[in-house]
Amino acid sequence: MVQRRQRERSLFEVLLPDGHKLWPDWLRKIDTLLEDDAVIEVVAQALERRWPQSRRRGRLGTPAEVVIRLLILKHLFDWSYDDMEREVRANLVYRMFTRIDAGEVPDAKTILKIARALGPEVIERLHRQVVEVAKRAGVTHGRRFRIDTTVVETNVHYPTDSTLLQDGVRVLTRTMQRASAVLGDHPGRIRNRMRRVTRTVLTIAYQARSTKTRVAFVQSYRRLMATTRAVVRDATTMIRRLGQRLRTAHATTQPILQRAQDQLQQMRPLVHRVLAQTRARVLGGDTHVPDKVLSVFEPHTETIRKGKIAKPNEFGKLITIQESEHQIVTAYEVHARRPADVTLWTTALDRHQTIFGRAPDLAAGDRGFSSAGNEQAATIRGVRRVILPRRGPKSSARRAYERQRWFRRGQRWRVGCEGRISVLKRRHGLRRCRYHGVDGMHRWVGFGVIADNLMNIATFASARAAA
C-alpha cells in the first residue's frame, strides 16, 4: 500500500537536539522546498499505478516522500544506487533529509525498481511542479529566456562493426546456453564460438592500423561475419524449440523460457542489421548506411556531430535546455531524432509562454537558432529584445545592429547557458546516462535538471536572506 509521508516521529529530534546545526544551508533550503504536497502527490500517484490494488491493499511500501528525497539526493551528488544506500545509512543529516531517521534504509535494488515506475511523463510533471515552486518563491518570473542544445551520451563503448558483432554473438550465445540448461540439454548442445570471435576481433583491430593489410582485413571480416551468421542460425533454432516447449512447460520454468525467447527475438534482428551494415561498409564501401546500429544494448543511440575538435562524434541523444533568469531550467526535451537547432526556437518560446503566461522581454540563442523567420516569430509573440546573431557575411546595417550595447549584453548573458550545461554534466552526471533504454534517458536527464533547479533555488533563497 502506498504511503504519502513517513508517519513516525523523528528520534533525532529527541536524541540529538542540536542536530539542525549539522545541516548545510543549501540542503536545509532544499528540504523545505520538497515539503510541497504537489511534488509528493506526483510521485505517490505514479507508485499507485505499479499494481492494480496498490492504493488500498498490500503491506506498507516505501513512502513517496522518502522515494523522491532519496532520488533527489542521488542525483544531487551523481551517486550510484549502492553509493546512495551506503551514504544515507552512514550519515545522520542524510537520514533526516530523506525522512528515514532511525528507520531501516531501503535496499538499493528496491529503490531501483521503484524508480523505474516513474516514467518520462511523471518526471516531466515533477519538473513542472519544481518550476512552480521556483515561481512561488520569486526566483524566476519568466522575463528572460535562453536556449541551447547538448548531447547526453549513452553508456556504450566506441562502436565498430567488429565489436558490435562480438557483442551480438556474446549475448546470443549466453542466452542460448541458459535456455539450454533449463531445457535439460547436455552441456555441449550449444556451441560456444566466443573464443574464435574474440581472436578475430583482435586481428581486425591490428589489421585496421595499416592500408597494406587491406586484403587480410577484409578476409578477417568475412570470417567474423560467417561465424556470426552461424550463431544467428543457432538462435533461430533455439527460438523454435522454446516456442514448442512453452506449450507444455511447467509453471516454474515457463517464465524463464519465455524471457529467454523474448531476449533472442529482440537481439536477433539487431544482429541482422549489424551484419547488413558491416557488409555494406567493408565489402561495398558504403559508409553512410541509414539507421546504423551503434549498440546492441542501447539501440536508440545516435551519432551526433557538434563540431567539437576534441570529440567530433558523440554517441547518445540530443537534448534541449531552456532557462529563465537565476539559472532555472524551465524545460528540457530529449529528442528521438536529431533536429536542426533552427527548428526548435518557436516551440521553445511557446513552451515558455505556456509556463509563465507571458512572453519574455529578452530571448537569446546562439547562431544555430538564428534566422529571419525566428526573429520575426519572437517579435510577433511580444519579445522586445531578440538576441540571435546571424551566421555568415553580414551587411553593415546588421553589424551595427549587433554592436548595440543591449545586444552585446544579451549575448554575454546567453553564454551562461554553456556554463549551466557544464554544471549539469559535471555535478549531476549528464555527461553520460547510466540508466538503460529511452525511458532511462528521460529519467536521467529529468532528475539531473530537477536536482540542479532545487540547488539553484536554494542558493538564491540563501543569498536573498543574507542580503
C-alpha positions as CSV (number, residue, x, y, z in Angstrom):
1,M,0.0,0.0,0.0
2,V,1.3,3.4,-1.0
3,Q,2.1,5.9,1.7
4,R,2.5,9.7,1.2
5,R,4.7,10.6,4.1
6,Q,6.7,9.0,6.9
7,R,4.4,8.8,9.9
8,E,6.8,8.1,12.7
9,R,8.2,10.9,14.8
10,S,11.9,11.6,14.3
11,L,14.1,10.2,17.1
12,F,16.8,12.6,16.2
13,E,14.7,15.5,17.4
14,V,14.7,13.9,20.9
15,L,18.2,12.3,21.0
16,L,20.0,15.0,19.0
17,P,18.5,18.4,20.0
18,D,21.3,20.3,18.2
19,G,21.2,18.2,15.1
20,H,20.0,21.1,13.0
21,K,23.5,22.6,13.2
22,L,24.9,19.7,11.1
23,W,22.8,20.7,8.1
24,P,24.4,22.7,5.2
25,D,22.3,25.8,4.4
26,W,21.6,24.8,0.8
27,L,20.4,21.3,1.9
28,R,18.1,22.8,4.5
29,K,16.5,25.0,1.8
30,I,16.0,22.0,-0.5
31,D,14.4,20.1,2.5
32,T,11.9,23.0,2.8
33,L,11.2,23.0,-0.9
34,L,10.4,19.3,-1.0
35,E,7.7,19.7,1.7
36,D,5.4,20.8,-1.1
37,D,2.4,18.5,-1.2
38,A,2.1,18.7,-5.0
39,V,5.6,17.3,-5.5
40,I,4.9,14.4,-3.2
41,E,1.5,13.7,-4.9
42,V,3.0,13.3,-8.3
43,V,5.3,10.5,-7.0
44,A,2.5,8.9,-5.0
45,Q,0.2,8.7,-8.0
46,A,2.9,7.0,-10.0
47,L,3.5,4.5,-7.3
48,E,-0.2,3.7,-7.1
49,R,-0.2,2.6,-10.7
50,R,2.5,0.0,-10.2
51,W,0.0,-2.7,-9.2
52,P,-3.9,-2.8,-9.5
53,Q,-4.6,-2.5,-5.8
54,S,-1.6,-0.6,-4.6
55,R,-3.7,2.2,-3.3
56,R,-5.7,0.2,-0.8
57,R,-4.1,-3.2,-0.3
58,G,-0.8,-4.9,0.5
59,R,1.9,-4.2,3.0
60,L,3.1,-0.7,3.6
61,G,5.7,0.3,1.0
62,T,8.4,2.9,1.0
63,P,6.6,6.3,1.4
64,A,6.5,8.6,-1.7
65,E,8.2,11.3,0.4
66,V,11.2,9.0,1.1
67,V,11.4,7.9,-2.5
68,I,11.6,11.3,-4.0
69,R,14.1,12.5,-1.4
70,L,16.4,9.5,-2.0
71,L,16.3,10.0,-5.8
72,I,16.9,13.8,-5.5
73,L,19.9,13.1,-3.1
74,K,21.3,10.5,-5.5
75,H,21.3,13.0,-8.5
76,L,22.4,15.9,-6.4
77,F,25.8,14.1,-5.9
78,D,25.7,11.8,-9.0
79,W,25.8,8.7,-6.9
80,S,25.0,5.2,-7.9
81,Y,22.2,3.3,-6.1
82,D,24.8,1.4,-4.0
83,D,26.6,4.7,-3.1
84,M,23.3,6.3,-2.2
85,E,22.4,3.4,0.2
86,R,25.8,3.4,1.8
87,E,25.9,7.2,2.3
88,V,22.4,7.5,3.7
89,R,23.0,4.7,6.1
90,A,26.1,6.3,7.5
91,N,25.1,10.0,7.6
92,L,22.8,11.5,10.2
93,V,22.0,14.5,8.0
94,Y,21.0,12.4,5.0
95,R,18.8,10.2,7.2
96,M,17.0,13.3,8.5
97,F,16.8,14.8,4.9
98,T,15.3,11.6,3.5
99,R,12.9,11.2,6.5
100,I,14.3,7.8,7.2
101,D,15.7,8.9,10.6
102,A,16.3,5.9,12.8
103,G,14.5,3.5,10.4
104,E,15.8,1.0,8.0
105,V,17.4,2.4,4.8
106,P,15.7,0.8,1.7
107,D,17.9,-1.5,-0.3
108,A,19.5,-0.1,-3.5
109,K,17.7,-2.7,-5.6
110,T,14.3,-1.7,-4.0
111,I,14.8,2.0,-4.9
112,L,15.9,1.0,-8.4
113,K,12.7,-0.9,-9.0
114,I,10.6,1.9,-7.6
115,A,12.4,4.5,-9.7
116,R,11.5,2.5,-12.9
117,A,7.8,3.2,-12.1
118,L,8.5,6.9,-12.6
119,G,8.2,7.2,-16.4
120,P,9.0,10.2,-18.6
121,E,5.6,11.7,-18.1
122,V,5.9,11.5,-14.3
123,I,9.4,13.1,-14.4
124,E,8.1,16.0,-16.6
125,R,5.2,16.6,-14.2
126,L,7.6,16.6,-11.3
127,H,9.8,19.1,-13.1
128,R,6.8,21.3,-13.7
129,Q,6.0,21.3,-10.0
130,V,9.5,22.3,-9.1
131,V,9.3,25.2,-11.6
132,E,6.1,26.2,-9.9
133,V,7.9,26.2,-6.6
134,A,10.5,28.5,-8.0
135,K,7.8,30.8,-9.3
136,R,6.1,31.0,-6.0
137,A,9.4,31.6,-4.2
138,G,10.0,34.6,-6.5
139,V,13.2,33.1,-8.0
140,T,12.0,33.4,-11.6
141,H,9.3,35.4,-13.4
142,G,10.0,34.5,-17.0
143,R,11.4,37.8,-18.0
144,R,14.4,36.3,-19.7
145,F,14.8,33.2,-22.0
146,R,17.8,31.4,-23.4
147,I,18.1,28.1,-25.1
148,D,20.9,25.7,-26.1
149,T,21.3,22.1,-27.1
150,T,23.8,19.4,-25.9
151,V,24.5,15.7,-26.2
152,V,24.0,13.2,-23.3
153,E,26.0,10.1,-24.2
154,T,24.6,6.7,-23.7
155,N,26.6,4.1,-21.7
156,V,28.2,2.4,-24.7
157,H,31.8,1.7,-25.9
158,Y,33.1,3.2,-29.1
159,P,31.1,1.4,-31.9
160,T,33.0,-0.5,-34.5
161,D,31.4,-3.2,-36.7
162,S,33.7,-5.9,-35.3
163,T,32.9,-5.2,-31.6
164,L,29.2,-4.9,-32.4
165,L,29.2,-8.3,-34.0
166,Q,31.2,-9.6,-30.9
167,D,28.5,-8.1,-28.6
168,G,25.7,-9.8,-30.5
169,V,27.4,-13.2,-30.6
170,R,28.1,-13.0,-26.9
171,V,24.6,-12.1,-25.9
172,L,23.0,-14.7,-28.2
173,T,25.4,-17.5,-27.0
174,R,24.9,-16.6,-23.3
175,T,21.1,-16.6,-23.7
176,M,21.0,-19.8,-25.6
177,Q,23.2,-21.6,-23.0
178,R,20.9,-20.5,-20.2
179,A,17.9,-21.7,-22.1
180,S,19.6,-25.0,-23.0
181,A,20.3,-25.7,-19.3
182,V,16.6,-25.2,-18.4
183,L,15.6,-27.4,-21.3
184,G,17.8,-30.2,-19.9
185,D,20.2,-30.4,-22.9
186,H,23.7,-31.9,-22.4
187,P,26.4,-29.2,-21.8
188,G,27.8,-29.3,-25.4
189,R,24.5,-28.9,-27.2
190,I,25.0,-25.1,-27.8
191,R,28.4,-24.5,-29.4
192,N,30.4,-21.6,-27.9
193,R,32.2,-19.7,-30.6
194,M,33.3,-16.8,-28.5
195,R,37.0,-17.8,-28.4
196,R,37.2,-17.7,-32.2
197,V,35.2,-14.4,-32.4
198,T,37.5,-12.7,-29.8
199,R,40.6,-13.7,-31.7
200,T,39.2,-12.5,-35.0
201,V,38.2,-9.1,-33.4
202,L,41.7,-8.6,-32.1
203,T,43.2,-9.5,-35.5
204,I,40.9,-7.0,-37.2
205,A,41.9,-4.2,-34.7
206,Y,45.6,-4.9,-35.6
207,Q,45.0,-5.1,-39.4
208,A,43.0,-1.8,-39.4
209,R,46.1,0.2,-38.5
210,S,47.6,0.0,-42.0
211,T,46.4,0.1,-45.5
212,K,48.9,-2.6,-46.5
213,T,46.8,-5.3,-44.8
214,R,43.6,-4.3,-46.5
215,V,43.1,-7.8,-48.2
216,A,43.7,-9.7,-44.9
217,F,41.4,-7.1,-43.2
218,V,38.5,-8.0,-45.5
219,Q,39.2,-11.7,-45.1
220,S,39.1,-11.4,-41.3
221,Y,35.8,-9.6,-41.5
222,R,34.4,-12.3,-43.8
223,R,35.3,-15.0,-41.2
224,L,33.7,-12.9,-38.4
225,M,30.5,-12.4,-40.4
226,A,30.3,-16.1,-41.2
227,T,30.7,-17.1,-37.6
228,T,28.0,-14.5,-36.6
229,R,25.6,-15.9,-39.2
230,A,26.2,-19.4,-37.8
231,V,25.3,-18.2,-34.3
232,V,22.2,-16.4,-35.6
233,R,21.1,-19.7,-37.2
234,D,21.5,-21.4,-33.9
235,A,19.4,-18.7,-32.3
236,T,16.6,-19.3,-34.8
237,T,16.6,-23.0,-34.0
238,M,16.5,-22.2,-30.3
239,I,13.6,-19.8,-30.7
240,R,11.6,-22.5,-32.5
241,R,12.5,-25.1,-29.7
242,L,11.5,-22.7,-27.0
243,G,8.1,-22.0,-28.7
244,Q,7.4,-25.7,-28.8
245,R,8.4,-26.3,-25.2
246,L,6.4,-23.4,-23.9
247,R,3.2,-25.2,-24.7
248,T,3.9,-28.0,-22.2
249,A,6.4,-26.3,-19.8
250,H,5.9,-26.4,-16.1
251,A,4.7,-23.2,-14.3
252,T,8.1,-22.7,-12.6
253,T,10.2,-22.9,-15.8
254,Q,7.7,-21.2,-18.2
255,P,8.7,-17.6,-17.2
256,I,12.4,-18.4,-17.7
257,L,11.9,-19.9,-21.1
258,Q,9.6,-17.1,-22.1
259,R,12.1,-14.5,-21.1
260,A,14.9,-16.3,-23.0
261,Q,12.7,-16.4,-26.1
262,D,11.9,-12.7,-25.8
263,Q,15.6,-11.8,-25.5
264,L,16.6,-13.9,-28.5
265,Q,13.8,-12.4,-30.6
266,Q,14.8,-8.9,-29.6
267,M,18.5,-9.4,-30.2
268,R,18.4,-11.4,-33.5
269,P,17.1,-8.5,-35.8
270,L,19.7,-6.2,-34.3
271,V,22.5,-8.6,-35.2
272,H,21.0,-8.9,-38.7
273,R,21.2,-5.1,-39.0
274,V,24.8,-5.1,-37.8
275,L,25.7,-7.8,-40.4
276,A,24.0,-5.8,-43.1
277,Q,25.8,-2.5,-42.3
278,T,29.1,-4.4,-42.0
279,R,28.6,-6.0,-45.4
280,A,27.8,-2.6,-46.9
281,R,30.8,-0.8,-45.3
282,V,33.6,-3.4,-45.6
283,L,32.6,-5.1,-48.8
284,G,30.7,-2.4,-50.6
285,G,32.5,0.7,-49.3
286,D,29.3,2.5,-48.2
287,T,29.9,4.4,-45.0
288,H,26.6,6.2,-45.0
289,V,24.2,3.4,-44.1
290,P,20.9,4.8,-42.8
291,D,19.7,3.8,-39.3
292,K,23.1,2.4,-38.4
293,V,23.1,0.3,-35.2
294,L,25.7,1.8,-32.7
295,S,25.0,-0.5,-29.8
296,V,23.1,-3.8,-29.4
297,F,22.4,-2.8,-25.8
298,E,21.2,0.8,-26.4
299,P,19.9,0.6,-30.0
300,H,18.4,4.1,-29.7
301,T,21.9,5.6,-29.7
302,E,22.6,8.2,-32.5
303,T,25.8,9.7,-33.9
304,I,25.8,13.4,-33.3
305,R,28.4,15.9,-34.6
306,K,28.5,19.1,-32.7
307,G,31.7,20.5,-34.3
308,K,34.0,19.8,-31.3
309,I,37.6,19.3,-32.2
310,A,38.4,17.1,-29.2
311,K,35.3,14.9,-29.8
312,P,33.9,15.2,-33.3
313,N,31.5,12.3,-32.9
314,E,29.3,11.9,-29.8
315,F,27.1,8.8,-29.3
316,G,23.9,9.5,-27.4
317,K,20.8,11.7,-27.6
318,L,20.4,15.4,-28.3
319,I,18.6,17.3,-25.6
320,T,17.3,20.9,-25.5
321,I,17.8,23.0,-22.3
322,Q,15.9,26.3,-21.9
323,E,16.4,28.6,-19.0
324,S,15.0,31.8,-17.4
325,E,16.6,34.2,-15.0
326,H,18.6,33.0,-12.0
327,Q,19.6,29.8,-13.9
328,I,16.3,28.0,-13.5
329,V,15.9,25.3,-16.3
330,T,12.2,25.8,-17.2
331,A,12.0,23.0,-19.7
332,Y,14.1,20.2,-21.3
333,E,13.4,17.8,-24.1
334,V,15.1,14.6,-25.2
335,H,14.8,14.3,-29.0
336,A,14.1,10.9,-30.6
337,R,15.9,12.1,-33.8
338,R,18.3,15.0,-34.0
339,P,16.5,18.1,-35.3
340,A,18.1,21.2,-36.7
341,D,18.5,23.8,-33.9
342,V,16.8,26.4,-36.0
343,T,13.5,24.4,-35.9
344,L,13.4,24.4,-32.0
345,W,13.1,28.2,-31.4
346,T,9.4,28.8,-31.8
347,T,8.4,25.7,-30.0
348,A,10.6,26.7,-27.0
349,L,9.1,30.2,-27.0
350,D,5.6,28.8,-27.0
351,R,6.5,26.5,-24.1
352,H,7.9,29.4,-22.1
353,Q,4.8,31.4,-22.7
354,T,2.6,28.5,-21.5
355,I,4.7,28.2,-18.3
356,F,4.7,31.8,-17.4
357,G,1.6,33.2,-19.2
358,R,3.7,35.9,-20.9
359,A,6.4,36.3,-23.5
360,P,9.9,37.0,-22.2
361,D,11.3,40.5,-22.5
362,L,14.6,39.1,-23.8
363,A,15.1,35.9,-25.8
364,A,18.6,34.7,-26.7
365,G,20.2,31.8,-28.6
366,D,23.4,31.1,-30.5
367,R,23.9,31.1,-34.2
368,G,22.4,27.7,-34.7
369,F,19.0,29.2,-33.8
370,S,19.4,32.3,-36.0
371,S,17.1,33.0,-38.9
372,A,15.0,35.9,-40.1
373,G,11.9,33.8,-39.5
374,N,12.8,33.1,-35.9
375,E,13.4,36.7,-35.2
376,Q,10.1,37.6,-36.7
377,A,8.3,34.8,-34.8
378,A,9.8,36.1,-31.5
379,T,8.8,39.7,-32.3
380,I,5.2,38.6,-33.1
381,R,5.0,36.8,-29.8
382,G,5.8,40.0,-27.9
383,V,9.6,39.6,-27.3
384,R,11.1,43.1,-27.1
385,R,14.8,42.2,-27.5
386,V,15.8,39.2,-29.6
387,I,19.4,38.1,-29.4
388,L,20.1,35.9,-32.4
389,P,23.5,36.7,-34.1
390,R,23.4,36.0,-37.8
391,R,25.6,33.4,-39.5
392,G,27.9,34.2,-42.4
393,P,28.7,37.5,-44.0
394,K,26.7,40.5,-42.6
395,S,25.7,43.8,-44.0
396,S,26.9,47.0,-42.4
397,A,23.5,47.6,-41.0
398,R,23.4,44.2,-39.4
399,R,26.9,44.6,-37.9
400,A,25.8,47.9,-36.4
401,Y,22.6,46.3,-35.1
402,E,24.6,43.6,-33.3
403,R,27.1,46.0,-31.9
404,Q,24.5,47.8,-29.8
405,R,25.1,47.7,-26.1
406,W,21.9,45.8,-25.2
407,F,22.6,43.2,-27.9
408,R,26.1,42.5,-26.7
409,R,24.9,42.4,-23.1
410,G,22.3,39.9,-24.1
411,Q,25.0,37.8,-25.8
412,R,27.0,37.7,-22.6
413,W,24.0,36.6,-20.7
414,R,23.3,33.9,-23.3
415,V,26.8,32.4,-22.8
416,G,25.7,31.4,-19.3
417,C,23.7,28.6,-20.8
418,E,27.0,26.9,-21.7
419,G,28.0,27.1,-18.1
420,R,24.7,25.7,-17.0
421,I,25.1,22.7,-19.3
422,S,28.7,22.2,-18.0
423,V,27.4,22.2,-14.4
424,L,24.7,19.7,-15.3
425,K,27.3,17.4,-16.8
426,R,29.9,17.7,-14.1
427,R,27.8,17.9,-11.0
428,H,24.7,15.9,-11.9
429,G,26.1,13.4,-14.3
430,L,24.5,14.5,-17.6
431,R,27.8,13.7,-19.4
432,R,26.8,10.0,-19.7
433,C,23.4,8.4,-19.0
434,R,23.7,5.4,-16.6
435,Y,20.1,4.3,-17.0
436,H,19.0,1.8,-19.6
437,G,16.7,2.5,-22.6
438,V,14.8,5.5,-23.9
439,D,12.8,5.9,-20.7
440,G,16.0,5.7,-18.7
441,M,17.5,8.6,-20.7
442,H,14.4,10.7,-19.9
443,R,14.6,9.8,-16.2
444,W,18.4,10.5,-16.1
445,V,18.1,13.9,-17.7
446,G,14.9,14.9,-15.8
447,F,16.3,14.1,-12.4
448,G,19.5,15.9,-13.2
449,V,17.6,19.0,-14.2
450,I,15.3,18.8,-11.1
451,A,18.3,18.4,-8.8
452,D,20.1,21.4,-10.4
453,N,16.9,23.6,-10.1
454,L,16.5,22.7,-6.4
455,M,20.1,23.7,-5.7
456,N,19.8,27.0,-7.6
457,I,16.5,27.8,-5.8
458,A,18.2,27.1,-2.5
459,T,21.2,29.2,-3.4
460,F,19.0,32.2,-4.5
461,A,17.0,31.9,-1.2
462,S,20.1,31.9,0.9
463,A,21.6,34.9,-0.9
464,R,18.3,36.8,-0.6
465,A,18.1,36.0,3.1
466,A,21.8,37.1,3.6
467,A,21.1,40.4,1.7
